[in-house]
Amino acid sequence: MLNRKLLGQVGSQQLTSIGLIVSINIVFGLVSTGIDNAAHFGGLLAGGFVAWLTTPRERLFVLQDPVDLGQSRVTIKTDVKSTSKLTLAILVIVIIAGVLTQIGSQTYIEDIFGNKIPR
């Protein structure tokens, strides 16, 4: 969505396809029993966050041509993201997953067969 103007019609169609698949999965998860939608929503949010952090910011620039032939030259410049933001995002996700796992493991104990029993 950050580069929607550059990607044009094809990018819009691909984004619509992704939205349709996500919608189908959410509806399927809501109407089916035994599916944990919290994990799906968490994955959707985490994936969107990582995609937002790692997507290059691209801009169109019109180059001034010293020899005017009637057509402008256009180039795309990419604002390269530093890897420190990606590393920080991954670290935050790992810490949150670890905390949630720890909280979840404290609410149940497992018997010798691996069955979870509420405390």
VENDAJO-V759362 format. One record per residue. N is the residue number from 1. SS is DSSP state (2 for helix, 1 for strand, 0 for the rest). Layout:
BEGIN
n:N ss:SS
n:N ss:SS
END
This chain:
BEGIN
n:1 ss:0
n:2 ss:0
n:3 ss:0
n:4 ss:2
n:5 ss:2
n:6 ss:2
n:7 ss:2
n:8 ss:2
n:9 ss:2
n:10 ss:2
n:11 ss:2
n:12 ss:2
n:13 ss:2
n:14 ss:2
n:15 ss:2
n:16 ss:2
n:17 ss:2
n:18 ss:2
n:19 ss:2
n:20 ss:2
n:21 ss:2
n:22 ss:2
n:23 ss:2
n:24 ss:2
n:25 ss:2
n:26 ss:2
n:27 ss:2
n:28 ss:2
n:29 ss:2
n:30 ss:2
n:31 ss:2
n:32 ss:0
n:33 ss:0
n:34 ss:0
n:35 ss:0
n:36 ss:0
n:37 ss:2
n:38 ss:2
n:39 ss:2
n:40 ss:2
n:41 ss:2
n:42 ss:2
n:43 ss:2
n:44 ss:2
n:45 ss:2
n:46 ss:2
n:47 ss:2
n:48 ss:2
n:49 ss:2
n:50 ss:2
n:51 ss:2
n:52 ss:2
n:53 ss:2
n:54 ss:2
n:55 ss:0
n:56 ss:0
n:57 ss:1
n:58 ss:1
n:59 ss:1
n:60 ss:1
n:61 ss:1
n:62 ss:1
n:63 ss:1
n:64 ss:0
n:65 ss:0
n:66 ss:0
n:67 ss:0
n:68 ss:0
n:69 ss:0
n:70 ss:0
n:71 ss:0
n:72 ss:0
n:73 ss:1
n:74 ss:1
n:75 ss:1
n:76 ss:1
n:77 ss:1
n:78 ss:1
n:79 ss:1
n:80 ss:0
n:81 ss:0
n:82 ss:0
n:83 ss:2
n:84 ss:2
n:85 ss:2
n:86 ss:2
n:87 ss:2
n:88 ss:2
n:89 ss:2
n:90 ss:2
n:91 ss:2
n:92 ss:2
n:93 ss:2
n:94 ss:2
n:95 ss:2
n:96 ss:2
n:97 ss:2
n:98 ss:2
n:99 ss:2
n:100 ss:2
n:101 ss:2
n:102 ss:2
n:103 ss:2
n:104 ss:2
n:105 ss:2
n:106 ss:2
n:107 ss:2
n:108 ss:1
n:109 ss:1
n:110 ss:1
n:111 ss:0
n:112 ss:0
n:113 ss:0
n:114 ss:0
n:115 ss:0
n:116 ss:1
n:117 ss:1
n:118 ss:1
n:119 ss:0
END
